[in-house]
């Protein structure tokens, strides 16, 4: 029994000695796990050597807008808009002109991504856009075409060309408008209308050597799906009333916060609105008509329910009652005016005989006085 007691005491002593070491090992493993998590978080927020945020495949898949199958579409319209950056509503795309405290305008972001060969761009075909590898542009040729200075970047190869463009050489102040390719789609699966920006094209405004009106040079098309992972990380100012950057470029386009005129719709003749409507007044009416049809398309698809019918009827009755009251008030005012005019006319007629009577009485009194004098004689 004494031997068994010794063995039990020895086992308890060994357990007491090894418990703190096990606890320390557990604490170390937990702390290492925490540090690894924080390290991964830091790495996800780190930027690459070019200054762009690192975009993972998971982020690309998250921001990629899967196109709706044509079998699920009941209606679709392709609209081309021109965004004038002189408009206050489109100012977030132009300002700041120079990078300030991590803030960059849209064109500088696009040029840096193209220079680093991170996104593809496609030829501007004036209404026949094809986003296929066959029409993908070469960045070097594009830079030479628009006279943008550059130098080959370190590690650049023929298959993976990269370029360095100095901040002062980026013609951001000459990009004064954008072309936007919109798709208005009605999806039968979700029974809703949605508008999405498919591609965007920066437009250079350059004057000749002798001045004159600036000429527009569309540069290239770039798909919004390729830009979205990067635009979603750039916060912008959308209002002077709020000095906090609360929205991203992705929010700006997804919520249609921009303002642009329709300069073309996809048609069989591939003609622009100016070619179809040369007169400015006709052009404006056609643009407004297209926009009104787009805005009211979804409303005309559904039969209103009972509540909507009752509300519409009550609104019509209220409007009719308001018109009736307005007519009645106008009639009352006219009647009152007529009564007043009649009373004034009667008053004038009554006042006129009194004056004549006074005159006649005066005349009669004077004549009678004369007679009395003559009789006295």
Order of alpha helices (4+ residues) and beta strands (2+ residues): alpha-alpha-beta-alpha-alpha-beta-beta-beta-beta-beta-beta-alpha-beta-beta-alpha-beta-alpha-alpha-alpha
